[in-house]
Structure formats: structure tokens, C-alpha cells
Amino acid sequence: MIEIQRRPDVDISILPDSIPTLLRRLYISRGVSDVAQLEKAAKGLHSYQQLAGIDAAVELLFESIKQQKRIIVVGDFDADGATSSALSVLALRMLGSRNVDYLVPNRFEDGYGLSLRWSIKLSRLVQKSS
């Protein structure tokens, strides 16, 4: 038999009353300890310069677009993955790439993320089309 376990009450007073009680409980139980952590504006994002290898990635992408090399955006099945894949393809085409495509792995066969199995499939696909 399934037993429902109730979480212990949490002190929600550290978040402002302007946030509904249920949301304050959820936020606190997920580790939010300050209203600033809920700020999701662009100014709260880390700088792109903190991404390891970003300069090399930008150079590779620039050269690939310039030389019209094939670019494949590997996406994800969920809503944010589908959206980011579509936006990436659109942006690359707007930047002048005429040889851009996308692929979305089958999560039931390939699992989540860029797996070794999917990388091998992708490599074979690229070699076949070259």
C-alpha cells in the first residue's frame, strides 16, 4: 500500500508575503533562501565568457557558416529542447548558414542527453552525407 508522507513545515517567513504561501513553501523546500534567487531577468545570467572553450566554439561556428559547412543542431525531445533547437536553426540561417539541419534523438532508444550511442549514429550520418 502506498503511504503519503507529509513534509515537515518550513519557515516561509524569509520570503515576502507578496509571494503566495504555497509558492513560498515550494521555494523554501527546494532550497531558495532569498528572494534574489528568484530573479530570472537577463541581468541574473552568468557571462558567456565563463563558458569553457567559448572562443574556440565561436571561431568554429563562424568559419563553418563562412565556408557553408554542414551544421547539425542536436536537440532534445522536451519543450525547451524543441524550442531551443528551432531557435538555433533559425538563428544560424539568419546568420547566413544554408547548410543547417537538426536532429532529435529518440529518448526511448538513445536515452537523455548526447550519449555515446547517439554520437556514433550522428557521426555515421554525417560521413554518409559527405
C-alpha positions as CSV (number, residue, x, y, z in Angstrom):
1,M,0.0,0.0,0.0
2,I,1.2,3.5,-0.8
3,E,1.7,5.8,2.1
4,I,1.7,9.5,1.7
5,Q,4.4,11.2,3.7
6,R,3.9,14.8,4.7
7,R,7.0,17.0,4.5
8,P,7.8,18.9,7.7
9,D,6.6,22.5,7.8
10,V,9.2,25.0,6.7
11,D,9.7,28.6,7.8
12,I,8.4,30.7,4.9
13,S,8.8,34.0,6.7
14,I,12.1,34.6,4.9
15,L,10.3,35.2,1.7
16,P,7.9,38.2,1.3
17,D,4.2,37.9,1.8
18,S,3.6,39.1,-1.8
19,I,4.5,35.6,-2.9
20,P,1.6,33.1,-2.3
21,T,2.0,30.8,0.7
22,L,2.1,27.6,-1.5
23,L,4.8,29.0,-3.7
24,R,6.9,30.2,-0.7
25,R,6.7,26.6,0.7
26,L,7.7,25.1,-2.6
27,Y,10.6,27.6,-3.0
28,I,11.9,27.0,0.6
29,S,11.7,23.2,0.2
30,R,13.7,23.5,-2.9
31,G,16.5,25.4,-1.2
32,V,15.5,29.0,-2.1
33,S,16.7,31.1,0.9
34,D,16.5,34.6,-0.5
35,V,14.1,36.4,-2.9
36,A,17.1,37.4,-5.1
37,Q,17.4,33.8,-6.1
38,L,14.0,34.1,-7.8
39,E,15.2,36.9,-10.1
40,K,15.2,35.5,-13.6
41,A,16.0,38.6,-15.6
42,A,18.8,38.5,-18.1
43,K,21.0,40.5,-15.8
44,G,21.0,37.5,-13.5
45,L,22.6,35.3,-16.1
46,H,26.3,34.4,-16.0
47,S,28.5,35.9,-18.6
48,Y,29.0,33.8,-21.7
49,Q,32.8,34.4,-21.2
50,Q,32.6,31.9,-18.3
51,L,31.8,29.0,-20.7
52,A,34.9,26.9,-21.1
53,G,36.0,26.9,-24.8
54,I,33.6,29.6,-25.9
55,D,36.2,31.4,-28.0
56,A,37.1,28.2,-29.9
57,A,33.4,27.4,-30.4
58,V,32.6,30.8,-31.7
59,E,35.6,30.6,-34.2
60,L,34.5,27.2,-35.4
61,L,30.9,28.3,-35.8
62,F,32.0,31.5,-37.7
63,E,34.2,29.5,-40.1
64,S,31.5,26.9,-40.6
65,I,29.0,29.5,-41.6
66,K,31.5,31.4,-43.8
67,Q,32.6,28.2,-45.6
68,Q,29.0,26.9,-45.7
69,K,30.0,23.7,-43.9
70,R,27.2,21.4,-42.7
71,I,25.9,22.3,-39.2
72,I,23.7,19.9,-37.3
73,V,21.8,21.1,-34.2
74,V,21.2,18.1,-31.9
75,G,18.1,18.9,-29.9
76,D,16.0,17.4,-27.2
77,F,12.5,16.0,-27.1
78,D,11.0,18.2,-24.4
79,A,9.5,21.7,-24.8
80,D,12.6,23.7,-24.0
81,G,14.8,21.4,-26.1
82,A,12.5,21.7,-29.1
83,T,12.2,25.5,-28.7
84,S,16.0,26.0,-28.4
85,S,16.6,23.7,-31.4
86,A,14.2,25.7,-33.5
87,L,15.6,29.0,-32.4
88,S,19.2,27.8,-33.0
89,V,18.4,26.6,-36.6
90,L,16.5,29.9,-37.3
91,A,19.4,32.0,-35.9
92,L,22.0,30.0,-37.9
93,R,20.0,30.5,-41.1
94,M,19.7,34.2,-40.3
95,L,23.4,34.4,-39.9
96,G,23.8,33.0,-43.4
97,S,24.1,29.3,-43.0
98,R,22.5,27.5,-45.9
99,N,23.6,24.0,-44.8
100,V,22.0,23.7,-41.3
101,D,19.7,21.0,-40.1
102,Y,18.5,19.5,-36.8
103,L,18.1,16.0,-35.3
104,V,16.3,15.0,-32.2
105,P,17.4,11.6,-30.6
106,N,14.7,9.1,-29.7
107,R,14.8,9.2,-25.9
108,F,13.4,5.7,-25.6
109,E,16.2,4.2,-27.8
110,D,19.0,6.7,-27.1
111,G,18.3,7.9,-23.6
112,Y,18.7,11.5,-22.4
113,G,21.5,13.8,-23.5
114,L,24.2,13.4,-26.1
115,S,25.0,9.7,-25.4
116,L,27.9,7.8,-26.9
117,R,25.4,5.7,-28.9
118,W,23.8,8.8,-30.4
119,S,27.3,10.4,-31.1
120,I,28.2,7.3,-33.2
121,K,24.9,7.4,-35.1
122,L,25.4,11.1,-35.8
123,S,29.0,10.5,-37.0
124,R,27.9,7.8,-39.4
125,L,25.1,10.0,-40.7
126,V,27.5,12.9,-41.3
127,Q,30.0,10.6,-43.1
128,K,27.3,9.1,-45.3
129,S,26.1,12.5,-46.5
130,S,29.6,13.9,-47.2
